[in-house]
């Protein structure tokens, strides 16, 4: 497996539940390193741009409203097979279908308030990291 970086967002529902630390801890315990991080209140434009691929979908406006409903914690994660590893830790998009012990099974309430975002491919990961971080914001350690 190759060393990869992926973008992770702890969404407003999980920030409100005060479980940032518990979620970050799961990444670290799985061997992923946090190589960039920031708390941020997204603007409507930032959320729309980030989810532009979904703009024709019926849930788009609700998704944007949800993503700006409170601050998010954004991090780049690095590790062997980081993209898939993070997706495995997250669990299925719909928490009702998420495997036991995954972040969404444990912390998410519904498909629209589902605790975390994670890049779904290496190519998207690179673009999503660039969307939120300058090269100099991302460190190796
Ligand atoms: N989403 C939603 N309703 C749906 C499908 C998706 O609200 O029917 C939201 C949900 O928050 C999801 C995000 O849109 O996390 C992006 O959808 P995607 O299919 O990319 O899922 P993910 O990659 O986040 O698992």
Backbone and ligand atoms as CSV (ligand in chain L), in Angstrom:
chain,resi,resn,atom,element,x,y,z
A,1,UNK,N,N,0.842,-1.213,0.000
A,1,UNK,CA,C,0.000,0.000,0.000
A,1,UNK,C,C,0.872,1.257,0.000
A,2,UNK,N,N,0.371,2.271,-0.622
A,2,UNK,CA,C,1.160,3.505,-0.724
A,2,UNK,C,C,0.761,4.492,0.371
A,3,UNK,N,N,1.722,5.361,0.690
A,3,UNK,CA,C,1.437,6.442,1.628
A,3,UNK,C,C,0.515,7.444,0.932
A,4,UNK,N,N,-0.614,7.710,1.526
A,4,UNK,CA,C,-1.614,8.603,0.918
A,4,UNK,C,C,-2.031,9.685,1.904
A,5,UNK,N,N,-2.625,10.725,1.336
A,5,UNK,CA,C,-3.283,11.746,2.168
A,5,UNK,C,C,-4.741,11.832,1.767
A,6,UNK,N,N,-5.595,12.100,2.737
A,6,UNK,CA,C,-7.021,12.235,2.457
A,6,UNK,C,C,-7.588,13.388,3.271
A,7,UNK,N,N,-8.713,13.941,2.798
A,7,UNK,CA,C,-9.339,15.029,3.556
A,7,UNK,C,C,-10.489,14.488,4.389
A,8,UNK,N,N,-10.515,14.919,5.633
A,8,UNK,CA,C,-11.562,14.524,6.576
A,8,UNK,C,C,-12.191,15.784,7.154
A,9,UNK,N,N,-13.511,15.767,7.275
A,9,UNK,CA,C,-14.208,16.878,7.942
A,9,UNK,C,C,-15.088,16.301,9.046
A,10,UNK,N,N,-14.942,16.830,10.244
A,10,UNK,CA,C,-15.883,16.518,11.320
A,10,UNK,C,C,-17.005,17.553,11.193
A,11,UNK,N,N,-18.187,17.073,10.869
A,11,UNK,CA,C,-19.298,17.951,10.482
A,11,UNK,C,C,-19.944,18.609,11.707
A,12,UNK,N,N,-20.794,19.635,11.473
A,12,UNK,CA,C,-21.341,20.422,12.599
A,12,UNK,C,C,-22.072,19.584,13.657
A,13,UNK,N,N,-22.722,18.496,13.263
A,13,UNK,CA,C,-23.447,17.689,14.266
A,13,UNK,C,C,-22.476,17.071,15.265
A,14,UNK,N,N,-21.342,16.572,14.778
A,14,UNK,CA,C,-20.369,15.940,15.676
A,14,UNK,C,C,-19.622,16.984,16.502
A,15,UNK,N,N,-19.359,18.155,15.910
A,15,UNK,CA,C,-18.733,19.225,16.689
A,15,UNK,C,C,-19.668,19.609,17.844
A,16,UNK,N,N,-20.972,19.729,17.550
A,16,UNK,CA,C,-21.943,20.096,18.606
A,16,UNK,C,C,-22.003,19.040,19.702
A,17,UNK,N,N,-21.783,17.776,19.333
A,17,UNK,CA,C,-21.798,16.691,20.340
A,17,UNK,C,C,-20.507,16.627,21.147
A,18,UNK,N,N,-19.524,17.482,20.777
A,18,UNK,CA,C,-18.261,17.558,21.527
A,18,UNK,C,C,-17.465,16.253,21.449
A,19,UNK,N,N,-17.468,15.642,20.264
A,19,UNK,CA,C,-16.742,14.379,20.097
A,19,UNK,C,C,-15.581,14.506,19.095
A,20,UNK,N,N,-15.066,15.730,18.911
A,20,UNK,CA,C,-13.918,15.919,18.008
A,20,UNK,C,C,-12.764,15.012,18.435
A,21,UNK,N,N,-12.438,15.057,19.702
A,21,UNK,CA,C,-11.296,14.281,20.206
A,21,UNK,C,C,-11.491,12.791,20.005
A,22,UNK,N,N,-12.696,12.313,20.275
A,22,UNK,CA,C,-12.950,10.871,20.112
A,22,UNK,C,C,-12.777,10.449,18.658
A,23,UNK,N,N,-13.220,11.303,17.744
A,23,UNK,CA,C,-13.102,10.964,16.324
A,23,UNK,C,C,-11.639,11.023,15.873
A,24,UNK,N,N,-10.935,12.089,16.270
A,24,UNK,CA,C,-9.512,12.185,15.889
A,24,UNK,C,C,-8.724,11.008,16.463
A,25,UNK,N,N,-9.090,10.590,17.655
A,25,UNK,CA,C,-8.416,9.465,18.298
A,25,UNK,C,C,-8.571,8.179,17.483
A,26,UNK,N,N,-9.722,8.012,16.879
A,26,UNK,CA,C,-9.923,6.810,16.037
A,26,UNK,C,C,-8.979,6.823,14.839
A,27,UNK,N,N,-8.780,8.012,14.255
A,27,UNK,CA,C,-7.843,8.100,13.130
A,27,UNK,C,C,-6.439,7.705,13.599
A,28,UNK,N,N,-6.029,8.270,14.713
A,28,UNK,CA,C,-4.665,8.006,15.201
A,28,UNK,C,C,-4.492,6.537,15.572
A,29,UNK,N,N,-5.494,5.962,16.230
A,29,UNK,CA,C,-5.380,4.547,16.634
A,29,UNK,C,C,-5.304,3.629,15.414
A,30,UNK,N,N,-5.871,4.076,14.299
A,30,UNK,CA,C,-5.832,3.275,13.064
A,30,UNK,C,C,-4.550,3.517,12.271
A,31,UNK,N,N,-3.660,4.338,12.807
A,31,UNK,CA,C,-2.372,4.550,12.152
A,31,UNK,C,C,-2.341,5.728,11.201
A,32,UNK,N,N,-3.382,6.544,11.222
A,32,UNK,CA,C,-3.384,7.752,10.382
A,32,UNK,C,C,-2.840,8.920,11.195
A,33,UNK,N,N,-2.028,9.753,10.542
A,33,UNK,CA,C,-1.488,10.937,11.210
A,33,UNK,C,C,-2.253,12.167,10.763
A,34,UNK,N,N,-2.490,13.091,11.684
A,34,UNK,CA,C,-3.109,14.371,11.339
A,34,UNK,C,C,-1.973,15.286,10.872
A,35,UNK,N,N,-1.993,15.645,9.580
A,35,UNK,CA,C,-0.884,16.427,9.017
A,35,UNK,C,C,-1.293,17.867,8.682
A,36,UNK,N,N,-2.575,18.185,8.885
A,36,UNK,CA,C,-3.062,19.568,8.794
A,36,UNK,C,C,-4.391,19.582,9.518
A,37,UNK,N,N,-4.743,20.705,10.136
A,37,UNK,CA,C,-6.021,20.754,10.860
A,37,UNK,C,C,-6.444,22.195,11.106
A,38,UNK,N,N,-7.737,22.433,11.017
A,38,UNK,CA,C,-8.269,23.740,11.432
A,38,UNK,C,C,-9.765,23.646,11.722
A,39,UNK,N,N,-10.192,24.472,12.672
A,39,UNK,CA,C,-11.622,24.652,12.893
A,39,UNK,C,C,-12.055,25.792,11.998
A,40,UNK,N,N,-13.273,25.684,11.455
A,40,UNK,CA,C,-13.709,26.716,10.523
A,40,UNK,C,C,-15.223,26.782,10.480
A,41,UNK,N,N,-15.746,28.001,10.444
A,41,UNK,CA,C,-17.149,28.201,10.107
A,41,UNK,C,C,-17.201,28.388,8.593
A,42,UNK,N,N,-17.724,27.414,7.871
A,42,UNK,CA,C,-17.785,27.530,6.409
A,42,UNK,C,C,-18.793,28.600,6.015
A,43,UNK,N,N,-18.471,29.326,4.940
A,43,UNK,CA,C,-19.467,30.216,4.341
A,43,UNK,C,C,-20.333,29.372,3.399
A,44,UNK,N,N,-21.457,29.949,3.008
A,44,UNK,CA,C,-22.340,29.263,2.064
A,44,UNK,C,C,-21.577,28.965,0.769
A,45,UNK,N,N,-20.785,29.940,0.320
A,45,UNK,CA,C,-20.042,29.773,-0.933
A,45,UNK,C,C,-19.006,28.646,-0.811
A,46,UNK,N,N,-18.342,28.580,0.334
A,46,UNK,CA,C,-17.344,27.508,0.530
A,46,UNK,C,C,-18.009,26.132,0.526
A,47,UNK,N,N,-19.149,26.031,1.207
A,47,UNK,CA,C,-19.840,24.735,1.271
A,47,UNK,C,C,-20.376,24.355,-0.110
A,48,UNK,N,N,-20.921,25.323,-0.827
A,48,UNK,CA,C,-21.438,25.052,-2.185
A,48,UNK,C,C,-20.312,24.610,-3.107
A,49,UNK,N,N,-19.166,25.263,-2.999
A,49,UNK,CA,C,-18.025,24.912,-3.842
A,49,UNK,C,C,-17.498,23.520,-3.513
A,50,UNK,N,N,-17.436,23.233,-2.233
A,50,UNK,CA,C,-16.902,21.936,-1.815
A,50,UNK,C,C,-17.774,20.792,-2.327
A,51,UNK,N,N,-19.097,20.981,-2.267
A,51,UNK,CA,C,-20.026,19.926,-2.674
A,51,UNK,C,C,-20.582,20.161,-4.087
A,52,UNK,N,N,-19.868,20.931,-4.919
A,52,UNK,CA,C,-20.365,21.289,-6.255
A,52,UNK,C,C,-20.782,20.062,-7.067
A,53,UNK,N,N,-20.091,18.936,-6.866
A,53,UNK,CA,C,-20.406,17.714,-7.617
A,53,UNK,C,C,-21.850,17.261,-7.361
A,54,UNK,N,N,-22.414,17.674,-6.243
A,54,UNK,CA,C,-23.782,17.263,-5.879
A,54,UNK,C,C,-24.828,18.330,-6.199
A,55,UNK,N,N,-24.452,19.384,-6.964
A,55,UNK,CA,C,-25.366,20.544,-7.014
A,55,UNK,C,C,-26.696,20.278,-7.718
A,56,UNK,N,N,-26.760,19.230,-8.537
A,56,UNK,CA,C,-28.044,18.895,-9.174
A,56,UNK,C,C,-28.908,17.967,-8.312
A,57,UNK,N,N,-28.372,17.519,-7.190
A,57,UNK,CA,C,-29.096,16.542,-6.379
A,57,UNK,C,C,-30.129,17.239,-5.504
A,58,UNK,N,N,-31.203,16.528,-5.226
A,58,UNK,CA,C,-32.302,17.099,-4.436
A,58,UNK,C,C,-31.900,17.522,-3.038
A,59,UNK,N,N,-30.853,16.865,-2.499
A,59,UNK,CA,C,-30.465,17.168,-1.124
A,59,UNK,C,C,-29.445,18.301,-1.012
A,60,UNK,N,N,-29.052,18.894,-2.168
A,60,UNK,CA,C,-27.933,19.849,-2.164
A,60,UNK,C,C,-28.156,21.039,-1.218
A,61,UNK,N,N,-29.306,21.689,-1.329
A,61,UNK,CA,C,-29.531,22.889,-0.506
A,61,UNK,C,C,-29.539,22.551,0.985
A,62,UNK,N,N,-30.161,21.427,1.326
A,62,UNK,CA,C,-30.185,21.009,2.739
A,62,UNK,C,C,-28.772,20.659,3.220
A,63,UNK,N,N,-27.998,20.031,2.332
A,63,UNK,CA,C,-26.622,19.663,2.696
A,63,UNK,C,C,-25.789,20.919,2.974
A,64,UNK,N,N,-25.913,21.919,2.101
A,64,UNK,CA,C,-25.167,23.165,2.300
A,64,UNK,C,C,-25.622,23.850,3.594
A,65,UNK,N,N,-26.930,23.902,3.817
A,65,UNK,CA,C,-27.452,24.541,5.046
A,65,UNK,C,C,-26.915,23.824,6.282
A,66,UNK,N,N,-26.878,22.500,6.212
A,66,UNK,CA,C,-26.362,21.723,7.343
A,66,UNK,C,C,-24.873,22.006,7.567
A,67,UNK,N,N,-24.106,22.053,6.484
A,67,UNK,CA,C,-22.651,22.219,6.626
A,67,UNK,C,C,-22.264,23.600,7.162
A,68,UNK,N,N,-23.184,24.578,7.048
A,68,UNK,CA,C,-22.873,25.912,7.591
A,68,UNK,C,C,-23.648,26.178,8.887
A,69,UNK,N,N,-24.277,25.125,9.432
A,69,UNK,CA,C,-25.093,25.307,10.641
A,69,UNK,C,C,-24.249,25.472,11.902
A,70,UNK,N,N,-22.949,25.276,11.783
A,70,UNK,CA,C,-22.031,25.449,12.904
A,70,UNK,C,C,-20.632,25.160,12.418
A,71,UNK,N,N,-19.632,25.375,13.271
A,71,UNK,CA,C,-18.250,25.143,12.835
A,71,UNK,C,C,-17.966,23.681,12.523
A,72,UNK,N,N,-16.980,23.484,11.666
A,72,UNK,CA,C,-16.501,22.143,11.344
A,72,UNK,C,C,-15.019,22.066,11.706
A,73,UNK,N,N,-14.536,20.853,11.853
A,73,UNK,CA,C,-13.100,20.617,12.062
A,73,UNK,C,C,-12.595,19.908,10.815
A,74,UNK,N,N,-11.621,20.525,10.162
A,74,UNK,CA,C,-11.130,19.985,8.882
A,74,UNK,C,C,-9.700,19.496,9.078
A,75,UNK,N,N,-9.415,18.263,8.633
A,75,UNK,CA,C,-8.052,17.774,8.762
A,75,UNK,C,C,-7.632,16.967,7.542
A,76,UNK,N,N,-6.339,17.033,7.259
A,76,UNK,CA,C,-5.740,16.126,6.288
A,76,UNK,C,C,-5.112,14.992,7.077
A,77,UNK,N,N,-5.377,13.764,6.629
A,77,UNK,CA,C,-4.849,12.572,7.287
A,77,UNK,C,C,-3.856,11.904,6.361
A,78,UNK,N,N,-2.803,11.368,6.932
A,78,UNK,CA,C,-1.770,10.702,6.128
A,78,UNK,C,C,-1.498,9.301,6.673
A,79,UNK,N,N,-1.332,8.365,5.767
A,79,UNK,CA,C,-0.984,7.007,6.188
A,79,UNK,C,C,-1.069,6.048,5.020
A,80,UNK,N,N,-0.687,4.809,5.267
A,80,UNK,CA,C,-0.787,3.770,4.242
A,80,UNK,C,C,-2.257,3.588,3.864
A,81,UNK,N,N,-2.582,3.724,2.600
A,81,UNK,CA,C,-3.959,3.528,2.142
A,81,UNK,C,C,-4.953,4.429,2.856
A,82,UNK,N,N,-4.558,5.681,3.099
A,82,UNK,CA,C,-5.350,6.578,3.946
A,82,UNK,C,C,-6.779,6.806,3.440
A,83,UNK,N,N,-6.951,6.853,2.107
A,83,UNK,CA,C,-8.285,7.163,1.573
A,83,UNK,C,C,-9.281,6.074,1.983
A,84,UNK,N,N,-8.935,4.822,1.678
A,84,UNK,CA,C,-9.843,3.708,2.002
A,84,UNK,C,C,-9.938,3.473,3.503
A,85,UNK,N,N,-8.809,3.625,4.169
A,85,UNK,CA,C,-8.805,3.411,5.627
A,85,UNK,C,C,-9.777,4.367,6.312
A,86,UNK,N,N,-9.737,5.646,5.881
A,86,UNK,CA,C,-10.659,6.622,6.469
A,86,UNK,C,C,-12.102,6.274,6.142
A,87,UNK,N,N,-12.361,5.854,4.888
A,87,UNK,CA,C,-13.731,5.477,4.512
A,87,UNK,C,C,-14.214,4.295,5.362
A,88,UNK,N,N,-13.314,3.345,5.634
A,88,UNK,CA,C,-13.686,2.202,6.479
A,88,UNK,C,C,-14.002,2.661,7.902
A,89,UNK,N,N,-13.192,3.568,8.425
A,89,UNK,CA,C,-13.434,4.060,9.784
A,89,UNK,C,C,-14.747,4.824,9.863
A,90,UNK,N,N,-15.093,5.550,8.765
A,90,UNK,CA,C,-16.320,6.362,8.752
A,90,UNK,C,C,-17.577,5.509,8.763
A,91,UNK,N,N,-17.604,4.457,7.955
A,91,UNK,CA,C,-18.819,3.666,7.771
A,91,UNK,C,C,-19.686,4.242,6.669
A,92,UNK,N,N,-20.775,3.552,6.363
A,92,UNK,CA,C,-21.641,3.926,5.239
A,92,UNK,C,C,-22.253,5.311,5.432
A,93,UNK,N,N,-22.580,5.955,4.291
A,93,UNK,CA,C,-23.160,7.305,4.299
A,93,UNK,C,C,-24.381,7.377,5.211
A,94,UNK,N,N,-25.248,6.358,5.111
A,94,UNK,CA,C,-26.436,6.307,5.971
A,94,UNK,C,C,-26.071,5.564,7.260
A,95,UNK,N,N,-26.088,6.250,8.396
A,95,UNK,CA,C,-25.647,5.595,9.640
A,95,UNK,C,C,-26.437,4.333,9.971
A,96,UNK,N,N,-27.667,4.246,9.452
A,96,UNK,CA,C,-28.455,3.028,9.693
A,96,UNK,C,C,-27.827,1.814,9.013
A,97,UNK,N,N,-27.029,2.088,7.968
A,97,UNK,CA,C,-26.359,1.004,7.246
A,97,UNK,C,C,-24.877,0.886,7.608
A,98,UNK,N,N,-24.428,1.736,8.503
A,98,UNK,CA,C,-22.997,1.745,8.852
A,98,UNK,C,C,-22.673,0.587,9.794
A,99,UNK,N,N,-21.545,-0.056,9.543
A,99,UNK,CA,C,-21.141,-1.207,10.362
A,99,UNK,C,C,-20.924,-0.776,11.809
A,100,UNK,N,N,-21.237,-1.671,12.741
A,100,UNK,CA,C,-21.022,-1.365,14.164
A,100,UNK,C,C,-19.571,-0.967,14.416
A,101,UNK,N,N,-19.374,0.014,15.266
A,101,UNK,CA,C,-18.023,0.439,15.611
A,101,UNK,C,C,-17.455,1.489,14.692
A,102,UNK,N,N,-18.166,1.811,13.605
A,102,UNK,CA,C,-17.683,2.885,12.734
A,102,UNK,C,C,-18.121,4.239,13.315
A,103,UNK,N,N,-17.475,5.283,12.824
A,103,UNK,CA,C,-17.758,6.631,13.347
A,103,UNK,C,C,-19.226,6.988,13.129
A,104,UNK,N,N,-19.730,6.698,11.930
A,104,UNK,CA,C,-21.120,7.069,11.655
A,104,UNK,C,C,-22.094,6.214,12.467
A,105,UNK,N,N,-21.787,4.944,12.669
A,105,UNK,CA,C,-22.669,4.118,13.499
A,105,UNK,C,C,-22.712,4.668,14.923
A,106,UNK,N,N,-21.589,5.152,15.404
A,106,UNK,CA,C,-21.511,5.572,16.809
A,106,UNK,C,C,-21.936,7.023,17.040
A,107,UNK,N,N,-21.750,7.903,16.050
A,107,UNK,CA,C,-21.965,9.329,16.323
A,107,UNK,C,C,-22.985,10.010,15.418
A,108,UNK,N,N,-23.428,9.354,14.332
A,108,UNK,CA,C,-24.321,10.042,13.393
A,108,UNK,C,C,-25.781,9.703,13.669
A,109,UNK,N,N,-26.655,10.659,13.382
A,109,UNK,CA,C,-28.079,10.472,13.651
A,109,UNK,C,C,-28.878,10.149,12.399
A,110,UNK,N,N,-28.415,10.609,11.233
A,110,UNK,CA,C,-29.215,10.450,10.019
A,110,UNK,C,C,-28.309,10.605,8.805
A,111,UNK,N,N,-28.841,10.307,7.633
A,111,UNK,CA,C,-28.028,10.398,6.410
A,111,UNK,C,C,-27.597,11.839,6.137
A,112,UNK,N,N,-28.384,12.813,6.588
A,112,UNK,CA,C,-27.968,14.201,6.321
A,112,UNK,C,C,-27.124,14.806,7.441
A,113,UNK,N,N,-27.216,14.266,8.627
A,113,UNK,CA,C,-26.332,14.704,9.719
A,113,UNK,C,C,-25.480,13.489,10.087
A,114,UNK,N,N,-24.435,13.258,9.284
A,114,UNK,CA,C,-23.736,11.978,9.409
A,114,UNK,C,C,-22.284,12.105,9.873
A,115,UNK,N,N,-22.025,13.126,10.664
A,115,UNK,CA,C,-20.810,13.247,11.503
A,115,UNK,C,C,-19.499,13.544,10.790
A,116,UNK,N,N,-19.243,12.889,9.663
A,116,UNK,CA,C,-17.942,13.068,9.024
A,116,UNK,C,C,-18.037,13.057,7.499
A,117,UNK,N,N,-17.096,13.744,6.892
A,117,UNK,CA,C,-16.831,13.635,5.452
A,117,UNK,C,C,-15.466,12.988,5.279
A,118,UNK,N,N,-15.313,12.205,4.233
A,118,UNK,CA,C,-13.995,11.686,3.870
A,118,UNK,C,C,-13.885,11.561,2.371
A,119,UNK,N,N,-12.755,11.956,1.807
A,119,UNK,CA,C,-12.552,11.855,0.352
A,119,UNK,C,C,-12.803,10.429,-0.102
A,120,UNK,N,N,-13.379,10.289,-1.316
A,120,UNK,CA,C,-13.711,8.941,-1.789
A,120,UNK,C,C,-12.742,8.415,-2.841
A,121,UNK,N,N,-11.738,9.188,-3.204
A,121,UNK,CA,C,-10.697,8.694,-4.127
A,121,UNK,C,C,-9.437,9.520,-3.886
A,122,UNK,N,N,-8.327,8.977,-4.365
A,122,UNK,CA,C,-7.047,9.678,-4.196
A,122,UNK,C,C,-7.058,11.007,-4.939
A,123,UNK,N,N,-7.668,11.017,-6.123
A,123,UNK,CA,C,-7.737,12.242,-6.921
A,123,UNK,C,C,-8.591,13.303,-6.203
A,124,UNK,N,N,-9.763,12.891,-5.713
A,124,UNK,CA,C,-10.595,13.844,-4.975
A,124,UNK,C,C,-9.898,14.311,-3.699
A,125,UNK,N,N,-9.163,13.397,-3.069
A,125,UNK,CA,C,-8.456,13.758,-1.832
A,125,UNK,C,C,-7.493,14.913,-2.091
A,126,UNK,N,N,-6.722,14.815,-3.163
A,126,UNK,CA,C,-5.749,15.870,-3.470
A,126,UNK,C,C,-6.462,17.201,-3.714
A,127,UNK,N,N,-7.563,17.154,-4.468
A,127,UNK,CA,C,-8.302,18.389,-4.755
A,127,UNK,C,C,-8.947,18.962,-3.494
A,128,UNK,N,N,-9.491,18.083,-2.654
A,128,UNK,CA,C,-10.176,18.553,-1.445
A,128,UNK,C,C,-9.175,19.121,-0.436
A,129,UNK,N,N,-7.987,18.515,-0.337
A,129,UNK,CA,C,-6.966,19.070,0.579
A,129,UNK,C,C,-6.582,20.470,0.094
A,130,UNK,N,N,-6.402,20.606,-1.226
A,130,UNK,CA,C,-6.056,21.923,-1.807
A,130,UNK,C,C,-7.164,22.941,-1.581
A,131,UNK,N,N,-8.411,22.457,-1.542
A,131,UNK,CA,C,-9.552,23.373,-1.380
A,131,UNK,C,C,-9.473,24.093,-0.030
A,132,UNK,N,N,-8.947,23.412,0.971
A,132,UNK,CA,C,-8.945,23.990,2.325
A,132,UNK,C,C,-7.568,24.362,2.859
A,133,UNK,N,N,-6.508,23.804,2.286
A,133,UNK,CA,C,-5.178,24.055,2.856
A,133,UNK,C,C,-4.195,24.483,1.779
A,134,UNK,N,N,-3.300,25.426,2.146
A,134,UNK,CA,C,-2.136,25.720,1.308
A,134,UNK,C,C,-1.115,24.607,1.516
A,135,UNK,N,N,-0.217,24.453,0.540
A,135,UNK,CA,C,0.821,23.409,0.667
A,135,UNK,C,C,1.580,23.547,1.988
A,136,UNK,N,N,1.848,24.806,2.384
A,136,UNK,CA,C,2.651,25.022,3.589
A,136,UNK,C,C,1.866,24.736,4.881
A,137,UNK,N,N,0.546,24.526,4.778
A,137,UNK,CA,C,-0.258,24.180,5.965
A,137,UNK,C,C,-0.185,22.696,6.276
A,138,UNK,N,N,0.322,21.913,5.319
A,138,UNK,CA,C,0.331,20.453,5.476
A,138,UNK,C,C,1.759,20.029,5.808
A,139,UNK,N,N,1.903,19.325,6.926
A,139,UNK,CA,C,3.241,18.953,7.385
A,139,UNK,C,C,3.375,17.426,7.396
A,140,UNK,N,N,4.590,16.954,7.302
A,140,UNK,CA,C,4.845,15.528,7.502
A,140,UNK,C,C,5.536,15.362,8.845
A,141,UNK,N,N,5.186,14.307,9.560
A,141,UNK,CA,C,5.850,14.080,10.866
A,141,UNK,C,C,5.878,12.606,11.186
L,1,LIG,N1,N,-26.450,13.223,1.563
L,1,LIG,C1,C,-27.744,13.490,1.966
L,1,LIG,N2,N,-28.773,12.743,1.446
L,1,LIG,C2,C,-28.556,11.733,0.556
L,1,LIG,C3,C,-27.230,11.454,0.157
L,1,LIG,C4,C,-26.203,12.221,0.673
L,1,LIG,O1,O,-27.958,14.386,2.767
L,1,LIG,O2,O,-29.517,11.084,0.130
L,1,LIG,C5,C,-25.366,14.035,2.115
L,1,LIG,C6,C,-24.630,13.308,3.234
L,1,LIG,O3,O,-24.302,14.250,4.225
L,1,LIG,C7,C,-23.388,12.797,2.550
L,1,LIG,C8,C,-23.122,13.923,1.536
L,1,LIG,O4,O,-24.413,14.318,1.113
L,1,LIG,O5,O,-22.348,12.608,3.482
L,1,LIG,C9,C,-22.292,13.526,0.359
L,1,LIG,O6,O,-22.857,12.381,-0.251
L,1,LIG,P1,P,-21.950,11.185,-0.729
L,1,LIG,O7,O,-22.815,10.261,-1.531
L,1,LIG,O8,O,-20.729,11.723,-1.372
L,1,LIG,O9,O,-21.595,10.410,0.636
L,1,LIG,P2,P,-20.256,10.296,1.510
L,1,LIG,O10,O,-19.097,10.267,0.561
L,1,LIG,O11,O,-20.220,11.481,2.425
L,1,LIG,O12,O,-20.422,9.012,2.280
